Amino acid sequence: REWDPGWAEQGLTMAANPWTGSILPRKTVELVALAWCSACTNLNADGTRRHIRGALDAGATRDEILMVLKMASLLSIHTCSLAAPILLEEAKAAGLQPTSKHAGPTPVCDAMKAAGQWNAAWEPFFALDPAWTEAFIAAGAPVYIGNVFEPKLAELLSIAFDASITHMYGPGTRRHIASALKHGATMEEIMEVLKVCVACGVQACNLGVSILSEM
C-alpha cells in the first residue's frame, strides 16, 4: 500500500473476492486456500498457518483440517501417474519387461474397481507394483469414501490441488471437475475454487515485499 497503493487496492479487490462473496461458505473458502498452501507442491508455511486459523475460526473441525493435510500429502501420487506410463513405454522400446511381482490380495483396489471408482491412470503403477499401489489406495480411499467430507467438497478440494499454479495437473483437474459436477457442484462454485487458487498468488508479494523492504 505504501509503495503502490493503486495496485494494492486492485489486488486486494481481486484476491478478497471469494471471501467477500456468497457463492461458497467461508469454511470451504478457507479449506480450499489451505489446500493450496499446504500442498506438497507448495508447502507455504505462513499461508498454511493463516488458513488453518481461518478454517478453525470458520467452524472447521480438526478432522476436516487433518483430512486436507492428508490430501496435500497424497498429491505426490502424480509422480507415478506421470512417470509410470512413460517407464512402461520406454522399457518396452528398450526391449525390457517389468519384473513379475506377486500381487497378493488387493481388496481396496478390487473394491474401487467394482464400484467404478478406479482411475485408469493408476493402472500402470498397479501393474508395476500392485502391493504398493494397494497401500497407497488404502491411504487415499477415506478422502472419497469416508465420512469427513461430503463427496462434493472432496472434489472441490481436489480441483484446488490439481489446478493450482504450483501443480497444474490437467488430467486430474478434468476428472475432478467432472466428478464435482456429478455430485452437484455448480459451475459458479468450481470457478470460486479456481479464484481462490489465483488469489493465493499474492504469496509472492507476501514473501518478496518484506525482503525488499529490508534492503
N, C-alpha and C positions, 0 to 999 in steps of 0.2 A: 504493500500500500504506500509505503514511503517513497520508493523509487519509481513506481509506475502505477499510480492509483487507478487510472482508467482501465488498464489491462487487468489489474487485480479485481476490480469490480465486475468486469466481464467474465473473468474466470470463475469468480465466486457464484455469479448467477447461473453459469452453466453447471458447475460442479455440484451445487446445492440442490439442483432441480429435483432429483429423485427423493431427497429428504423433505423437501417442502411441498411436493405434490401429494396426491392421494391415491395413486394407482396401486402401489404396493404398501403393505403395512410397514411401519418404521422398523419393526423387528426383522422383517425379511430384508429390508434395505441394508441394515447393519450386518446381517449374516452374509449377504452377498459381498459386501465390502470386506468382511473378514475373510471370506474365501479367496478373494483377490490378493489380499495382503499376506495371508499365511501359506498360500500355495507353495509347494516345493520348488516351483519355477520362479519364485519371487522372494519369499522369506523376508518381508519387510517388518522389522521388529516394532518400530514405532506405530505403524498402521495397525498391526495385529493387536497391540495393546489397546490402542484407541478404540478399535471396533469391537474387541471383546467387552470393553467397558460400555460402549454404546449398546451392544446387544443385551447385556445384563440390565442396563437401565430401561431398555425397551421391553423387558419381560422374558427374554430368552433364559432357558434353564442351562445348568452346567452340562447336562447330557446333550442338549442341542449344540452347544458350542463345541463340545468334545467331538461330536459327530462331524462338524465342519472340519475340524483339525485332522480327523481320520481321513476324510475325503481329500484334504490337502496333501496328505502323505501318499495316498494310493494313486494320486495323479501320475506318479512316476511309472505306472504300468505302460504309459505311452512310449517309453523306451522300447518295450517289446512289441507294442503294436506297430511301431515304425520299422524296427530293425529285424524282427524275426522273419517276416516275409522276404526281406532282402537277403538275409542269411540263407534261407532255403533256396532262393533263386540263384545266388552266386555259388553256393555249394553244388547245385545241380550243374551249373555251367562249367564248374571245375571237375566234374565227374565224381563228386563225393556224395555219399549217402549219410544221413544222420544215424548216429548210433541208436540201435533199437533199445528202448527202455521199457521195462515192465511197468505199466501204469499203476497197477494195484487198484483198489476201489477209489472211485472219484464221485461220491454220491452228490456233492454240492453241484459240480458241473453237470452231472446227469440230470439233476432236478431242474436246473436252469434251462437245459436243452428241452426237457419235456414240457416245461411251462412256456416255451417260446421266448425266454428272456436271454438266451445265449447270443453273444455278439460274435459275428463271423470273424471279426478282427482278432479274436482270441485264439482262433483255430491254429494258426501257425505255431505259436509258442506252446499250445497244448500238445501239438504233435511232437515238438522237441523235448518237452519236459512236463508230462501230464501230472506228476505228483506235485511239482512246484506250483503248477497252474491251479491245481485243486486247493493248495494252501492259500494262494492269493485270492481266488474267488471266494473262499470261505471267509476271508478277512473283509472283502468288499461287499458281499451279499447283504449284510444288515443295513447298508445305506438305502437299498431299494426295496427290501422285503421286510425290514424291521419296523418298529413302531415309534421311532424317534421323530421322523419326518413323514408327512404325507407325501405320496408319490410326486405330486406337482411341485412341491417345494424342493424335493431331492433333485428333480430335473432342472429346475431354475438354477440351483446352486451348481449343478454340473455344467450348465451352459456358461456360467461365470468362469469356472475353472478353464474350460476348453477355449472359450473365445477371448480370454484375457490377452492383452498385448504381450505379456511375457510368455505366452504359450501358443495361441492361435492354431489349435489343432482342428483342422477342418472336418475330418470325418466324425469326430466326437461331437463337435458343435452341431452339425446337421442332425445326428442321431438323437441328441438330447433335446433339440428344438422340436423335432417331430414327436418325440415322446411327451414333452411338456404340453404340446397342443392336444395330443391324445388324452392327456389327463386333465384337460380343462383349462389350461393356461390360455390367456388371450394374447393376441399379437402385441397389445399395449404393455402387458406385464413383461413379456420377453424383451421388448425394447427397453423397458426400465432397467432390467438386469444389465443390458449392454451399456446403458447410460451410466450406471454405477461404475462399471469397469473403466469407462472413459474418464469419469470423474476422478478415479484413483490415480490417474496420470499426474495429478498435482503433486504427488510424492516427489517428482523430480525437483520442483521448487522447494518443497519442504526440506529436502536434502541439500540442494545446491545453494540456495539463497543464504542459508545460515552459514555455510562455509565461505561464500563470497563476502559476507559481512565481516568476517574475521580478518580478511586480507588488507 
